[in-house]
Amino acid sequence: MKKNIHPDYHAIKVQMTDGTVFESRSTWGKEGDTLQLDIDPTVHPAWTGGRGHMLDQGGQVARFNKRFGGLSLGKK
């Protein structure tokens, strides 16, 4: 490994949105700093299931075909 080209890799504390804290190693901040997260797996809809709106894919395809079904984009 080349000398003096890599960032300092040290222990930090990570505070989740619910207040829990765990220790990790990172190049962020200085030794012993606390990284406070705004979004984490305990609150983000991507991990919790959220209230996402699911579209009817079959209906979307049928609507597309109804509007654009007669178009031909290539040579026949």
N, C-alpha and C positions, 0 to 999 in steps of 0.2 A: 504494500500500500504506500502511495506517495505521502510524504510528510507535509503537514500544514495546508492541505487542500480540502479536508473534510470538516463539516461543521461539528461543533461540540454536541455529543449525544449524552444526555443526562436524565436524571429522574425528575419528574414533575408530578403534580397532583391534578386530577381532572375532576371537576365538580359537575355532576349531572343536574338537570333542571329540577329534580325532586330533592336535591340537597345531598345526595349520597356522593361520597368522594372515594376515588381509588387512585392508586399510584401507577404510573406508566413511564416509559422512557421515550424521549422525544428530542428534537432539535429546537423546539419552540421555547422561547423564554430563557430563563436562567435556572440553575439548580434550585429546586424547592418551590418554584413559582406555581400558582394555581390557575389552571385554564378553566374558565366558567363557560359551559355550553349553553347556547340559546335553544338549540334543537338537538334532541338525542332520540335514540330508539324507544324511549318510554313515552314520548309525546308526539312524535311525527306520524302522520297518517299512513305513510308508506310502510311502517312497521306495525302500527296498531290496528290497521284495517280501516280506520277512518270512516268518514261519511261520503266517500267518493261516489260520483254519479256514473253508473254503468250504462253505456249506450247499447241499444239492441242492434247487434251487428248484422243480423239477417235483414232487419228493416232498413238499415243504412245501405246495404248492397242492393236491395230491391229498389229503393228510391233512386240510387245512382243509375241502375240499369234502365229504369223507367225514363229518366231524363236524358241519358247519353247512350242508350242501347243501340240506336241506329247509326252512330258514328263509326266510320272505319278509318283507322289511323295508318294503315299500311297499304301497299299496292297489292292488288289481287290478280 
